[in-house]
Amino acid sequence: MKYRKKPVEIEAVQFRRDNWEEIVSFTDAAADCLTIEKCSKGECTCRISTLEGNMIASEFDYIIKGVQGEFYPCKPDIFEQTYERIES
């Protein structure tokens, strides 16, 4: 059988090292533990509490608010293939 994803509007923010406060506010503090490696262009990550447990988001991942109010990270390429921006 084949299935099609139902059209559902979601909220999302792209995680960057310069918008940490926005991420914390957006996720109601479900995102925590910001880590930035102390080397040139070091990796930036954060931990997100999800329905499946803690997950790690890397810089430029999207943080999505799901249909039940849950949060989870999504890689940019998958996000861009799955979602399109709408004007509100």
N, CA, C and O atoms as a Maestro MAE file, in Angstrom:
{
 s_m_m2io_version
 :::
 2.0.0
}

f_m_ct {
 s_m_title
 :::
 protein
 m_atom[352] {
  # First column is atom index #
  i_m_mmod_type
  r_m_x_coord
  r_m_y_coord
  r_m_z_coord
  i_m_residue_number
  s_m_chain_name
  s_m_pdb_residue_name
  s_m_pdb_atom_name
  i_m_atomic_number
  :::
  1 25 0.821 -1.172 0.000 1 A "MET " " N  " 7
  2 3 0.000 0.000 0.000 1 A "MET " " CA " 6
  3 2 0.875 1.249 0.000 1 A "MET " " C  " 6
  4 15 2.007 1.231 0.484 1 A "MET " " O  " 8
  5 25 0.341 2.319 -0.543 2 A "LYS " " N  " 7
  6 3 1.026 3.598 -0.532 2 A "LYS " " CA " 6
  7 2 0.214 4.578 0.291 2 A "LYS " " C  " 6
  8 15 -1.011 4.485 0.366 2 A "LYS " " O  " 8
  9 25 0.916 5.519 0.906 3 A "TYR " " N  " 7
  10 3 0.275 6.529 1.737 3 A "TYR " " CA " 6
  11 2 0.824 7.899 1.384 3 A "TYR " " C  " 6
  12 15 1.969 8.026 0.951 3 A "TYR " " O  " 8
  13 25 0.011 8.915 1.570 4 A "ARG " " N  " 7
  14 3 0.419 10.292 1.354 4 A "ARG " " CA " 6
  15 2 0.319 11.028 2.682 4 A "ARG " " C  " 6
  16 15 -0.648 10.854 3.423 4 A "ARG " " O  " 8
  17 25 1.303 11.837 2.976 5 A "LYS " " N  " 7
  18 3 1.287 12.626 4.196 5 A "LYS " " CA " 6
  19 2 0.165 13.655 4.127 5 A "LYS " " C  " 6
  20 15 0.020 14.354 3.124 5 A "LYS " " O  " 8
  21 25 -0.619 13.746 5.179 6 A "LYS " " N  " 7
  22 3 -1.707 14.717 5.240 6 A "LYS " " CA " 6
  23 2 -1.127 16.129 5.277 6 A "LYS " " C  " 6
  24 15 -0.088 16.358 5.896 6 A "LYS " " O  " 8
  25 25 -1.786 17.062 4.626 7 A "PRO " " N  " 7
  26 3 -1.283 18.443 4.705 7 A "PRO " " CA " 6
  27 2 -1.550 19.020 6.093 7 A "PRO " " C  " 6
  28 15 -2.701 19.221 6.481 7 A "PRO " " O  " 8
  29 25 -0.493 19.278 6.821 8 A "VAL " " N  " 7
  30 3 -0.576 19.813 8.176 8 A "VAL " " CA " 6
  31 2 0.377 20.994 8.269 8 A "VAL " " C  " 6
  32 15 1.534 20.893 7.862 8 A "VAL " " O  " 8
  33 25 -0.095 22.096 8.794 9 A "GLU " " N  " 7
  34 3 0.780 23.236 9.021 9 A "GLU " " CA " 6
  35 2 1.554 23.010 10.316 9 A "GLU " " C  " 6
  36 15 0.991 22.600 11.330 9 A "GLU " " O  " 8
  37 25 2.852 23.284 10.260 10 A "ILE " " N  " 7
  38 3 3.703 23.138 11.439 10 A "ILE " " CA " 6
  39 2 4.432 24.452 11.679 10 A "ILE " " C  " 6
  40 15 4.489 25.316 10.804 10 A "ILE " " O  " 8
  41 25 4.983 24.585 12.870 11 A "GLU " " N  " 7
  42 3 5.866 25.697 13.186 11 A "GLU " " CA " 6
  43 2 7.268 25.137 13.297 11 A "GLU " " C  " 6
  44 15 7.460 24.031 13.802 11 A "GLU " " O  " 8
  45 25 8.248 25.891 12.830 12 A "ALA " " N  " 7
  46 3 9.633 25.434 12.887 12 A "ALA " " CA " 6
  47 2 10.569 26.632 12.924 12 A "ALA " " C  " 6
  48 15 10.241 27.716 12.442 12 A "ALA " " O  " 8
  49 25 11.746 26.408 13.509 13 A "VAL " " N  " 7
  50 3 12.807 27.406 13.556 13 A "VAL " " CA " 6
  51 2 14.101 26.689 13.208 13 A "VAL " " C  " 6
  52 15 14.359 25.588 13.693 13 A "VAL " " O  " 8
  53 25 14.916 27.319 12.365 14 A "GLN " " N  " 7
  54 3 16.215 26.718 12.059 14 A "GLN " " CA " 6
  55 2 17.195 27.069 13.171 14 A "GLN " " C  " 6
  56 15 17.308 28.230 13.564 14 A "GLN " " O  " 8
  57 25 17.895 26.072 13.670 15 A "PHE " " N  " 7
  58 3 18.840 26.220 14.775 15 A "PHE " " CA " 6
  59 2 20.177 26.736 14.246 15 A "PHE " " C  " 6
  60 15 20.811 26.128 13.384 15 A "PHE " " O  " 8
  61 25 20.580 27.884 14.798 16 A "ARG " " N  " 7
  62 3 21.888 28.448 14.498 16 A "ARG " " CA " 6
  63 2 22.516 28.890 15.816 16 A "ARG " " C  " 6
  64 15 21.808 29.156 16.787 16 A "ARG " " O  " 8
  65 25 23.796 28.965 15.845 17 A "ARG " " N  " 7
  66 3 24.451 29.355 17.093 17 A "ARG " " CA " 6
  67 2 24.090 30.764 17.527 17 A "ARG " " C  " 6
  68 15 24.256 31.106 18.698 17 A "ARG " " O  " 8
  69 25 23.600 31.592 16.610 18 A "ASP " " N  " 7
  70 3 23.270 32.965 16.970 18 A "ASP " " CA " 6
  71 2 21.795 33.167 17.332 18 A "ASP " " C  " 6
  72 15 21.378 34.303 17.560 18 A "ASP " " O  " 8
  73 25 20.992 32.092 17.390 19 A "ASN " " N  " 7
  74 3 19.581 32.264 17.768 19 A "ASN " " CA " 6
  75 2 19.167 31.336 18.917 19 A "ASN " " C  " 6
  76 15 18.028 30.872 18.968 19 A "ASN " " O  " 8
  77 25 20.081 31.077 19.815 20 A "TRP " " N  " 7
  78 3 19.823 30.149 20.921 20 A "TRP " " CA " 6
  79 2 18.634 30.594 21.776 20 A "TRP " " C  " 6
  80 15 17.790 29.771 22.131 20 A "TRP " " O  " 8
  81 25 18.559 31.869 22.104 21 A "GLU " " N  " 7
  82 3 17.444 32.355 22.933 21 A "GLU " " CA " 6
  83 2 16.108 32.127 22.226 21 A "GLU " " C  " 6
  84 15 15.119 31.784 22.874 21 A "GLU " " O  " 8
  85 25 16.070 32.312 20.913 22 A "GLU " " N  " 7
  86 3 14.853 32.057 20.139 22 A "GLU " " CA " 6
  87 2 14.467 30.578 20.202 22 A "GLU " " C  " 6
  88 15 13.287 30.248 20.323 22 A "GLU " " O  " 8
  89 25 15.453 29.696 20.122 23 A "ILE " " N  " 7
  90 3 15.204 28.245 20.194 23 A "ILE " " CA " 6
  91 2 14.630 27.873 21.558 23 A "ILE " " C  " 6
  92 15 13.651 27.132 21.637 23 A "ILE " " O  " 8
  93 25 15.232 28.380 22.630 24 A "VAL " " N  " 7
  94 3 14.750 28.077 23.984 24 A "VAL " " CA " 6
  95 2 13.317 28.573 24.149 24 A "VAL " " C  " 6
  96 15 12.471 27.859 24.688 24 A "VAL " " O  " 8
  97 25 13.043 29.775 23.693 25 A "SER " " N  " 7
  98 3 11.691 30.337 23.796 25 A "SER " " CA " 6
  99 2 10.701 29.528 22.954 25 A "SER " " C  " 6
  100 15 9.616 29.192 23.430 25 A "SER " " O  " 8
  101 25 11.062 29.216 21.716 26 A "PHE " " N  " 7
  102 3 10.189 28.474 20.806 26 A "PHE " " CA " 6
  103 2 9.826 27.107 21.373 26 A "PHE " " C  " 6
  104 15 8.684 26.666 21.246 26 A "PHE " " O  " 8
  105 25 10.795 26.434 21.998 27 A "THR " " N  " 7
  106 3 10.570 25.071 22.498 27 A "THR " " CA " 6
  107 2 10.105 25.040 23.951 27 A "THR " " C  " 6
  108 15 10.016 23.964 24.542 27 A "THR " " O  " 8
  109 25 9.809 26.189 24.530 28 A "ASP " " N  " 7
  110 3 9.442 26.241 25.951 28 A "ASP " " CA " 6
  111 2 10.473 25.509 26.800 28 A "ASP " " C  " 6
  112 15 10.124 24.787 27.734 28 A "ASP " " O  " 8
  113 25 11.750 25.703 26.467 29 A "ALA " " N  " 7
  114 3 12.907 25.122 27.156 29 A "ALA " " CA " 6
  115 2 13.037 23.615 26.968 29 A "ALA " " C  " 6
  116 15 13.768 22.974 27.722 29 A "ALA " " O  " 8
  117 25 12.345 23.023 25.976 30 A "ALA " " N  " 7
  118 3 12.573 21.604 25.661 30 A "ALA " " CA " 6
  119 2 13.950 21.426 25.038 30 A "ALA " " C  " 6
  120 15 14.512 20.331 25.076 30 A "ALA " " O  " 8
  121 25 14.501 22.502 24.461 31 A "ALA " " N  " 7
  122 3 15.881 22.488 23.959 31 A "ALA " " CA " 6
  123 2 16.773 23.005 25.076 31 A "ALA " " C  " 6
  124 15 16.506 24.050 25.670 31 A "ALA " " O  " 8
  125 25 17.827 22.263 25.349 32 A "ASP " " N  " 7
  126 3 18.774 22.700 26.369 32 A "ASP " " CA " 6
  127 2 20.149 22.165 26.037 32 A "ASP " " C  " 6
  128 15 20.337 21.497 25.020 32 A "ASP " " O  " 8
  129 25 21.091 22.454 26.878 33 A "CYS " " N  " 7
  130 3 22.440 21.907 26.768 33 A "CYS " " CA " 6
  131 2 23.116 22.325 25.458 33 A "CYS " " C  " 6
  132 15 23.584 21.478 24.698 33 A "CYS " " O  " 8
  133 25 23.163 23.626 25.201 34 A "LEU " " N  " 7
  134 3 23.864 24.138 24.033 34 A "LEU " " CA " 6
  135 2 25.342 23.835 24.173 34 A "LEU " " C  " 6
  136 15 25.937 24.121 25.212 34 A "LEU " " O  " 8
  137 25 25.945 23.257 23.137 35 A "THR " " N  " 7
  138 3 27.370 22.944 23.129 35 A "THR " " CA " 6
  139 2 27.988 23.492 21.859 35 A "THR " " C  " 6
  140 15 27.488 23.255 20.760 35 A "THR " " O  " 8
  141 25 29.085 24.229 22.016 36 A "ILE " " N  " 7
  142 3 29.842 24.709 20.862 36 A "ILE " " CA " 6
  143 2 31.287 24.309 21.098 36 A "ILE " " C  " 6
  144 15 31.898 24.711 22.088 36 A "ILE " " O  " 8
  145 25 31.839 23.505 20.171 37 A "GLU " " N  " 7
  146 3 33.234 23.092 20.304 37 A "GLU " " CA " 6
  147 2 34.134 24.314 20.273 37 A "GLU " " C  " 6
  148 15 33.866 25.274 19.550 37 A "GLU " " O  " 8
  149 25 35.183 24.276 21.045 38 A "LYS " " N  " 7
  150 3 36.058 25.439 21.182 38 A "LYS " " CA " 6
  151 2 37.203 25.429 20.174 38 A "LYS " " C  " 6
  152 15 38.335 25.780 20.506 38 A "LYS " " O  " 8
  153 25 36.904 25.029 18.953 39 A "CYS " " N  " 7
  154 3 37.905 25.099 17.900 39 A "CYS " " CA " 6
  155 2 37.325 25.941 16.767 39 A "CYS " " C  " 6
  156 15 36.132 26.247 16.755 39 A "CYS " " O  " 8
  157 25 38.158 26.301 15.843 40 A "SER " " N  " 7
  158 3 37.704 27.121 14.723 40 A "SER " " CA " 6
  159 2 36.551 26.426 14.004 40 A "SER " " C  " 6
  160 15 36.681 25.282 13.569 40 A "SER " " O  " 8
  161 25 35.430 27.123 13.885 41 A "LYS " " N  " 7
  162 3 34.229 26.575 13.250 41 A "LYS " " CA " 6
  163 2 33.771 25.286 13.922 41 A "LYS " " C  " 6
  164 15 33.287 24.370 13.258 41 A "LYS " " O  " 8
  165 25 33.925 25.220 15.240 42 A "GLY " " N  " 7
  166 3 33.536 24.032 15.995 42 A "GLY " " CA " 6
  167 2 32.059 23.717 15.861 42 A "GLY " " C  " 6
  168 15 31.238 24.610 15.650 42 A "GLY " " O  " 8
  169 25 31.730 22.443 15.986 43 A "GLU " " N  " 7
  170 3 30.346 21.992 15.852 43 A "GLU " " CA " 6
  171 2 29.486 22.567 16.972 43 A "GLU " " C  " 6
  172 15 29.924 22.665 18.118 43 A "GLU " " O  " 8
  173 25 28.270 22.943 16.629 44 A "CYS " " N  " 7
  174 3 27.313 23.494 17.574 44 A "CYS " " CA " 6
  175 2 26.122 22.540 17.638 44 A "CYS " " C  " 6
  176 15 25.536 22.215 16.605 44 A "CYS " " O  " 8
  177 25 25.758 22.090 18.833 45 A "THR " " N  " 7
  178 3 24.640 21.168 19.005 45 A "THR " " CA " 6
  179 2 23.809 21.569 20.219 45 A "THR " " C  " 6
  180 15 24.247 22.358 21.057 45 A "THR " " O  " 8
  181 25 22.615 21.018 20.295 46 A "CYS " " N  " 7
  182 3 21.805 21.153 21.501 46 A "CYS " " CA " 6
  183 2 20.993 19.881 21.668 46 A "CYS " " C  " 6
  184 15 20.811 19.109 20.727 46 A "CYS " " O  " 8
  185 25 20.516 19.682 22.873 47 A "ARG " " N  " 7
  186 3 19.703 18.513 23.191 47 A "ARG " " CA " 6
  187 2 18.247 18.951 23.203 47 A "ARG " " C  " 6
  188 15 17.914 20.022 23.711 47 A "ARG " " O  " 8
  189 25 17.379 18.111 22.639 48 A "ILE " " N  " 7
  190 3 15.944 18.401 22.617 48 A "ILE " " CA " 6
  191 2 15.207 17.224 23.232 48 A "ILE " " C  " 6
  192 15 15.406 16.072 22.845 48 A "ILE " " O  " 8
  193 25 14.361 17.532 24.190 49 A "SER " " N  " 7
  194 3 13.519 16.518 24.809 49 A "SER " " CA " 6
  195 2 12.340 16.258 23.875 49 A "SER " " C  " 6
  196 15 11.543 17.159 23.613 49 A "SER " " O  " 8
  197 25 12.230 15.022 23.371 50 A "THR " " N  " 7
  198 3 11.165 14.655 22.435 50 A "THR " " CA " 6
  199 2 10.298 13.563 23.053 50 A "THR " " C  " 6
  200 15 10.594 13.067 24.140 50 A "THR " " O  " 8
  201 25 9.235 13.194 22.359 51 A "LEU " " N  " 7
  202 3 8.382 12.092 22.836 51 A "LEU " " CA " 6
  203 2 9.140 10.772 22.870 51 A "LEU " " C  " 6
  204 15 8.788 9.874 23.635 51 A "LEU " " O  " 8
  205 25 10.184 10.646 22.042 52 A "GLU " " N  " 7
  206 3 10.980 9.416 21.988 52 A "GLU " " CA " 6
  207 2 12.222 9.484 22.870 52 A "GLU " " C  " 6
  208 15 13.052 8.576 22.834 52 A "GLU " " O  " 8
  209 25 12.361 10.537 23.656 53 A "GLY " " N  " 7
  210 3 13.552 10.712 24.484 53 A "GLY " " CA " 6
  211 2 14.376 11.883 23.972 53 A "GLY " " C  " 6
  212 15 13.926 12.636 23.109 53 A "GLY " " O  " 8
  213 25 15.571 12.031 24.502 54 A "ASN " " N  " 7
  214 3 16.430 13.140 24.101 54 A "ASN " " CA " 6
  215 2 17.032 12.884 22.727 54 A "ASN " " C  " 6
  216 15 17.465 11.773 22.420 54 A "ASN " " O  " 8
  217 25 17.053 13.939 21.897 55 A "MET " " N  " 7
  218 3 17.681 13.880 20.584 55 A "MET " " CA " 6
  219 2 18.643 15.057 20.478 55 A "MET " " C  " 6
  220 15 18.472 16.067 21.161 55 A "MET " " O  " 8
  221 25 19.646 14.928 19.629 56 A "ILE " " N  " 7
  222 3 20.630 15.983 19.422 56 A "ILE " " CA " 6
  223 2 20.338 16.682 18.099 56 A "ILE " " C  " 6
  224 15 20.183 16.035 17.064 56 A "ILE " " O  " 8
  225 25 20.265 18.006 18.146 57 A "ALA " " N  " 7
  226 3 20.117 18.823 16.940 57 A "ALA " " CA " 6
  227 2 21.469 19.454 16.644 57 A "ALA " " C  " 6
  228 15 22.135 19.964 17.544 57 A "ALA " " O  " 8
  229 25 21.868 19.418 15.389 58 A "SER " " N  " 7
  230 3 23.094 20.075 14.949 58 A "SER " " CA " 6
  231 2 22.742 21.428 14.359 58 A "SER " " C  " 6
  232 15 21.598 21.679 13.982 58 A "SER " " O  " 8
  233 25 23.746 22.299 14.284 59 A "GLU " " N  " 7
  234 3 23.508 23.610 13.708 59 A "GLU " " CA " 6
  235 2 22.936 23.470 12.297 59 A "GLU " " C  " 6
  236 15 23.394 22.641 11.511 59 A "GLU " " O  " 8
  237 25 21.948 24.275 11.992 60 A "PHE " " N  " 7
  238 3 21.203 24.330 10.732 60 A "PHE " " CA " 6
  239 2 20.091 23.293 10.627 60 A "PHE " " C  " 6
  240 15 19.332 23.310 9.658 60 A "PHE " " O  " 8
  241 25 19.973 22.384 11.608 61 A "ASP " " N  " 7
  242 3 18.789 21.528 11.662 61 A "ASP " " CA " 6
  243 2 17.592 22.416 11.966 61 A "ASP " " C  " 6
  244 15 17.738 23.488 12.554 61 A "ASP " " O  " 8
  245 25 16.416 21.969 11.565 62 A "TYR " " N  " 7
  246 3 15.187 22.670 11.921 62 A "TYR " " CA " 6
  247 2 14.616 22.030 13.177 62 A "TYR " " C  " 6
  248 15 14.652 20.809 13.333 62 A "TYR " " O  " 8
  249 25 14.092 22.854 14.066 63 A "ILE " " N  " 7
  250 3 13.388 22.364 15.243 63 A "ILE " " CA " 6
  251 2 11.907 22.527 14.918 63 A "ILE " " C  " 6
  252 15 11.428 23.636 14.684 63 A "ILE " " O  " 8
  253 25 11.193 21.408 14.907 64 A "ILE " " N  " 7
  254 3 9.790 21.393 14.505 64 A "ILE " " CA " 6
  255 2 8.903 21.201 15.722 64 A "ILE " " C  " 6
  256 15 9.195 20.396 16.606 64 A "ILE " " O  " 8
  257 25 7.817 21.954 15.749 65 A "LYS " " N  " 7
  258 3 6.777 21.738 16.748 65 A "LYS " " CA " 6
  259 2 5.729 20.862 16.085 65 A "LYS " " C  " 6
  260 15 5.098 21.274 15.112 65 A "LYS " " O  " 8
  261 25 5.540 19.657 16.603 66 A "GLY " " N  " 7
  262 3 4.624 18.693 16.010 66 A "GLY " " CA " 6
  263 2 3.170 18.966 16.338 66 A "GLY " " C  " 6
  264 15 2.848 19.907 17.065 66 A "GLY " " O  " 8
  265 25 2.304 18.139 15.798 67 A "VAL " " N  " 7
  266 3 0.861 18.335 15.930 67 A "VAL " " CA " 6
  267 2 0.363 18.161 17.364 67 A "VAL " " C  " 6
  268 15 -0.721 18.640 17.696 67 A "VAL " " O  " 8
  269 25 1.130 17.491 18.215 68 A "GLN " " N  " 7
  270 3 0.735 17.323 19.613 68 A "GLN " " CA " 6
  271 2 1.502 18.267 20.540 68 A "GLN " " C  " 6
  272 15 1.488 18.099 21.760 68 A "GLN " " O  " 8
  273 25 2.180 19.270 19.945 69 A "GLY " " N  " 7
  274 3 2.942 20.219 20.742 69 A "GLY " " CA " 6
  275 2 4.333 19.735 21.090 69 A "GLY " " C  " 6
  276 15 5.053 20.405 21.831 69 A "GLY " " O  " 8
  277 25 4.722 18.588 20.571 70 A "GLU " " N  " 7
  278 3 6.050 18.042 20.831 70 A "GLU " " CA " 6
  279 2 7.076 18.709 19.921 70 A "GLU " " C  " 6
  280 15 6.711 19.311 18.911 70 A "GLU " " O  " 8
  281 25 8.348 18.607 20.270 71 A "PHE " " N  " 7
  282 3 9.427 19.187 19.483 71 A "PHE " " CA " 6
  283 2 10.386 18.085 19.059 71 A "PHE " " C  " 6
  284 15 10.598 17.110 19.780 71 A "PHE " " O  " 8
  285 25 10.962 18.261 17.870 72 A "TYR " " N  " 7
  286 3 11.967 17.320 17.397 72 A "TYR " " CA " 6
  287 2 12.799 17.977 16.311 72 A "TYR " " C  " 6
  288 15 12.321 18.878 15.621 72 A "TYR " " O  " 8
  289 25 14.072 17.522 16.149 73 A "PRO " " N  " 7
  290 3 14.932 18.086 15.119 73 A "PRO " " CA " 6
  291 2 14.720 17.390 13.770 73 A "PRO " " C  " 6
  292 15 14.285 16.240 13.702 73 A "PRO " " O  " 8
  293 25 15.039 18.120 12.712 74 A "CYS " " N  " 7
  294 3 14.924 17.586 11.353 74 A "CYS " " CA " 6
  295 2 16.082 18.134 10.528 74 A "CYS " " C  " 6
  296 15 16.342 19.337 10.552 74 A "CYS " " O  " 8
  297 25 16.772 17.274 9.806 75 A "LYS " " N  " 7
  298 3 17.881 17.699 8.959 75 A "LYS " " CA " 6
  299 2 17.367 18.621 7.855 75 A "LYS " " C  " 6
  300 15 16.260 18.426 7.354 75 A "LYS " " O  " 8
  301 25 18.164 19.627 7.470 76 A "PRO " " N  " 7
  302 3 17.706 20.613 6.489 76 A "PRO " " CA " 6
  303 2 17.241 20.013 5.159 76 A "PRO " " C  " 6
  304 15 16.237 20.464 4.606 76 A "PRO " " O  " 8
  305 25 17.942 19.013 4.637 77 A "ASP " " N  " 7
  306 3 17.547 18.449 3.342 77 A "ASP " " CA " 6
  307 2 16.193 17.751 3.417 77 A "ASP " " C  " 6
  308 15 15.387 17.864 2.493 77 A "ASP " " O  " 8
  309 25 15.938 17.036 4.499 78 A "ILE " " N  " 7
  310 3 14.647 16.371 4.687 78 A "ILE " " CA " 6
  311 2 13.545 17.408 4.886 78 A "ILE " " C  " 6
  312 15 12.457 17.285 4.324 78 A "ILE " " O  " 8
  313 25 13.837 18.430 5.690 79 A "PHE " " N  " 7
  314 3 12.862 19.482 5.940 79 A "PHE " " CA " 6
  315 2 12.449 20.145 4.627 79 A "PHE " " C  " 6
  316 15 11.260 20.326 4.365 79 A "PHE " " O  " 8
  317 25 13.427 20.502 3.812 80 A "GLU " " N  " 7
  318 3 13.137 21.194 2.553 80 A "GLU " " CA " 6
  319 2 12.397 20.319 1.548 80 A "GLU " " C  " 6
  320 15 11.665 20.844 0.710 80 A "GLU " " O  " 8
  321 25 12.568 18.997 1.609 81 A "GLN " " N  " 7
  322 3 11.831 18.083 0.736 81 A "GLN " " CA " 6
  323 2 10.402 17.862 1.222 81 A "GLN " " C  " 6
  324 15 9.517 17.523 0.437 81 A "GLN " " O  " 8
  325 25 10.182 18.057 2.527 82 A "THR " " N  " 7
  326 3 8.894 17.724 3.139 82 A "THR " " CA " 6
  327 2 7.977 18.929 3.321 82 A "THR " " C  " 6
  328 15 6.756 18.798 3.230 82 A "THR " " O  " 8
  329 25 8.553 20.097 3.575 83 A "TYR " " N  " 7
  330 3 7.753 21.274 3.915 83 A "TYR " " CA " 6
  331 2 8.014 22.418 2.953 83 A "TYR " " C  " 6
  332 15 9.102 22.535 2.388 83 A "TYR " " O  " 8
  333 25 7.010 23.258 2.773 84 A "GLU " " N  " 7
  334 3 7.193 24.495 2.034 84 A "GLU " " CA " 6
  335 2 6.659 25.630 2.886 84 A "GLU " " C  " 6
  336 15 5.692 25.466 3.630 84 A "GLU " " O  " 8
  337 25 7.294 26.769 2.768 85 A "ARG " " N  " 7
  338 3 6.903 27.937 3.566 85 A "ARG " " CA " 6
  339 2 5.561 28.473 3.096 85 A "ARG " " C  " 6
  340 15 5.289 28.546 1.897 85 A "ARG " " O  " 8
  341 25 4.727 28.847 4.061 86 A "ILE " " N  " 7
  342 3 3.444 29.470 3.730 86 A "ILE " " CA " 6
  343 2 3.428 30.875 4.298 86 A "ILE " " C  " 6
  344 15 4.078 31.157 5.304 86 A "ILE " " O  " 8
  345 25 2.700 31.730 3.665 87 A "GLU " " N  " 7
  346 3 2.544 33.103 4.153 87 A "GLU " " CA " 6
  347 2 1.359 33.136 5.104 87 A "GLU " " C  " 6
  348 15 0.285 32.623 4.790 87 A "GLU " " O  " 8
  349 25 1.557 33.737 6.257 88 A "SER " " N  " 7
  350 3 0.445 33.794 7.218 88 A "SER " " CA " 6
  351 2 -0.167 35.151 7.311 88 A "SER " " C  " 6
  352 15 -1.110 35.352 8.076 88 A "SER " " O  " 8
  :::
 }
 m_bond[351] {
  # First column is bond index #
  i_m_from
  i_m_to
  i_m_order
  :::
  1 1 2 1
  2 2 3 1
  3 3 4 2
  4 3 5 1
  5 5 6 1
  6 6 7 1
  7 7 8 2
  8 7 9 1
  9 9 10 1
  10 10 11 1
  11 11 12 2
  12 11 13 1
  13 13 14 1
  14 14 15 1
  15 15 16 2
  16 15 17 1
  17 17 18 1
  18 18 19 1
  19 19 20 2
  20 19 21 1
  21 21 22 1
  22 22 23 1
  23 23 24 2
  24 23 25 1
  25 25 26 1
  26 26 27 1
  27 27 28 2
  28 27 29 1
  29 29 30 1
  30 30 31 1
  31 31 32 2
  32 31 33 1
  33 33 34 1
  34 34 35 1
  35 35 36 2
  36 35 37 1
  37 37 38 1
  38 38 39 1
  39 39 40 2
  40 39 41 1
  41 41 42 1
  42 42 43 1
  43 43 44 2
  44 43 45 1
  45 45 46 1
  46 46 47 1
  47 47 48 2
  48 47 49 1
  49 49 50 1
  50 50 51 1
  51 51 52 2
  52 51 53 1
  53 53 54 1
  54 54 55 1
  55 55 56 2
  56 55 57 1
  57 57 58 1
  58 58 59 1
  59 59 60 2
  60 59 61 1
  61 61 62 1
  62 62 63 1
  63 63 64 2
  64 63 65 1
  65 65 66 1
  66 66 67 1
  67 67 68 2
  68 67 69 1
  69 69 70 1
  70 70 71 1
  71 71 72 2
  72 71 73 1
  73 73 74 1
  74 74 75 1
  75 75 76 2
  76 75 77 1
  77 77 78 1
  78 78 79 1
  79 79 80 2
  80 79 81 1
  81 81 82 1
  82 82 83 1
  83 83 84 2
  84 83 85 1
  85 85 86 1
  86 86 87 1
  87 87 88 2
  88 87 89 1
  89 89 90 1
  90 90 91 1
  91 91 92 2
  92 91 93 1
  93 93 94 1
  94 94 95 1
  95 95 96 2
  96 95 97 1
  97 97 98 1
  98 98 99 1
  99 99 100 2
  100 99 101 1
  101 101 102 1
  102 102 103 1
  103 103 104 2
  104 103 105 1
  105 105 106 1
  106 106 107 1
  107 107 108 2
  108 107 109 1
  109 109 110 1
  110 110 111 1
  111 111 112 2
  112 111 113 1
  113 113 114 1
  114 114 115 1
  115 115 116 2
  116 115 117 1
  117 117 118 1
  118 118 119 1
  119 119 120 2
  120 119 121 1
  121 121 122 1
  122 122 123 1
  123 123 124 2
  124 123 125 1
  125 125 126 1
  126 126 127 1
  127 127 128 2
  128 127 129 1
  129 129 130 1
  130 130 131 1
  131 131 132 2
  132 131 133 1
  133 133 134 1
  134 134 135 1
  135 135 136 2
  136 135 137 1
  137 137 138 1
  138 138 139 1
  139 139 140 2
  140 139 141 1
  141 141 142 1
  142 142 143 1
  143 143 144 2
  144 143 145 1
  145 145 146 1
  146 146 147 1
  147 147 148 2
  148 147 149 1
  149 149 150 1
  150 150 151 1
  151 151 152 2
  152 151 153 1
  153 153 154 1
  154 154 155 1
  155 155 156 2
  156 155 157 1
  157 157 158 1
  158 158 159 1
  159 159 160 2
  160 159 161 1
  161 161 162 1
  162 162 163 1
  163 163 164 2
  164 163 165 1
  165 165 166 1
  166 166 167 1
  167 167 168 2
  168 167 169 1
  169 169 170 1
  170 170 171 1
  171 171 172 2
  172 171 173 1
  173 173 174 1
  174 174 175 1
  175 175 176 2
  176 175 177 1
  177 177 178 1
  178 178 179 1
  179 179 180 2
  180 179 181 1
  181 181 182 1
  182 182 183 1
  183 183 184 2
  184 183 185 1
  185 185 186 1
  186 186 187 1
  187 187 188 2
  188 187 189 1
  189 189 190 1
  190 190 191 1
  191 191 192 2
  192 191 193 1
  193 193 194 1
  194 194 195 1
  195 195 196 2
  196 195 197 1
  197 197 198 1
  198 198 199 1
  199 199 200 2
  200 199 201 1
  201 201 202 1
  202 202 203 1
  203 203 204 2
  204 203 205 1
  205 205 206 1
  206 206 207 1
  207 207 208 2
  208 207 209 1
  209 209 210 1
  210 210 211 1
  211 211 212 2
  212 211 213 1
  213 213 214 1
  214 214 215 1
  215 215 216 2
  216 215 217 1
  217 217 218 1
  218 218 219 1
  219 219 220 2
  220 219 221 1
  221 221 222 1
  222 222 223 1
  223 223 224 2
  224 223 225 1
  225 225 226 1
  226 226 227 1
  227 227 228 2
  228 227 229 1
  229 229 230 1
  230 230 231 1
  231 231 232 2
  232 231 233 1
  233 233 234 1
  234 234 235 1
  235 235 236 2
  236 235 237 1
  237 237 238 1
  238 238 239 1
  239 239 240 2
  240 239 241 1
  241 241 242 1
  242 242 243 1
  243 243 244 2
  244 243 245 1
  245 245 246 1
  246 246 247 1
  247 247 248 2
  248 247 249 1
  249 249 250 1
  250 250 251 1
  251 251 252 2
  252 251 253 1
  253 253 254 1
  254 254 255 1
  255 255 256 2
  256 255 257 1
  257 257 258 1
  258 258 259 1
  259 259 260 2
  260 259 261 1
  261 261 262 1
  262 262 263 1
  263 263 264 2
  264 263 265 1
  265 265 266 1
  266 266 267 1
  267 267 268 2
  268 267 269 1
  269 269 270 1
  270 270 271 1
  271 271 272 2
  272 271 273 1
  273 273 274 1
  274 274 275 1
  275 275 276 2
  276 275 277 1
  277 277 278 1
  278 278 279 1
  279 279 280 2
  280 279 281 1
  281 281 282 1
  282 282 283 1
  283 283 284 2
  284 283 285 1
  285 285 286 1
  286 286 287 1
  287 287 288 2
  288 287 289 1
  289 289 290 1
  290 290 291 1
  291 291 292 2
  292 291 293 1
  293 293 294 1
  294 294 295 1
  295 295 296 2
  296 295 297 1
  297 297 298 1
  298 298 299 1
  299 299 300 2
  300 299 301 1
  301 301 302 1
  302 302 303 1
  303 303 304 2
  304 303 305 1
  305 305 306 1
  306 306 307 1
  307 307 308 2
  308 307 309 1
  309 309 310 1
  310 310 311 1
  311 311 312 2
  312 311 313 1
  313 313 314 1
  314 314 315 1
  315 315 316 2
  316 315 317 1
  317 317 318 1
  318 318 319 1
  319 319 320 2
  320 319 321 1
  321 321 322 1
  322 322 323 1
  323 323 324 2
  324 323 325 1
  325 325 326 1
  326 326 327 1
  327 327 328 2
  328 327 329 1
  329 329 330 1
  330 330 331 1
  331 331 332 2
  332 331 333 1
  333 333 334 1
  334 334 335 1
  335 335 336 2
  336 335 337 1
  337 337 338 1
  338 338 339 1
  339 339 340 2
  340 339 341 1
  341 341 342 1
  342 342 343 1
  343 343 344 2
  344 343 345 1
  345 345 346 1
  346 346 347 1
  347 347 348 2
  348 347 349 1
  349 349 350 1
  350 350 351 1
  351 351 352 2
  :::
 }
}
